[in-house]
Amino acid sequence: MKTELGTHSTVEARRSHTPVLRKAVAGVVLILVAALAVKLVVGFVMAIFWTIVVVAAVLAVLWALKTLIW
């Protein structure tokens, strides 16, 4: 029984240590997710910006037509 307990604790000790490769993969995954999140936020901000630009351009054209025609 003593050897079984010793073996069991050795297996648990090995599982508690995270290998370097596993940490590296986790770091790469975090970097990729962060890059994707930044890209989504930038895309959202750009979509809002261009929507405002288009609305301003339409309003400018309407104002110019009103000024020239009416």
C-alpha positions, -999 to +999 in steps of 0.1 A: +000+000+000+028+023+007+041+020-029+007+027-043+004+059-023+039+070-033+032+063-070-001+082-067+015+112-052+042+112-079+016+112-106-003+141-090+030+160-086+037+156-123+002+168-133+004+198-111+034+212-131+025+229-163+049+221-192+066+250-209+050+241-242+015+242-228+022+277-213+036+289-246+004+277-264-018+294-238+002+326-243-002+324-281-040+318-277-043+349-254-024+370-279-046+359-308-078+365-288-065+400-278-056+408-314-090+397-326-107+418-299-087+449-309-095+443-346-132+440-338-132+472-317-113+491-344-137+479-370-167+490-349-152+524-344-145+528-381-180+517-390-194+544-367-170+570-382-179+563-418-216+563-410-212+598-395-191+609-426-219+597-449-246+614-429-226+646-428-220+644-466-258+639-473-266+668-450-241+690-468-255+681-502-291+688-490-279+722-475-261+731-507-292+722-528-315+742-505-291+772-507-289+771-545-324+761-554-348+776-528 
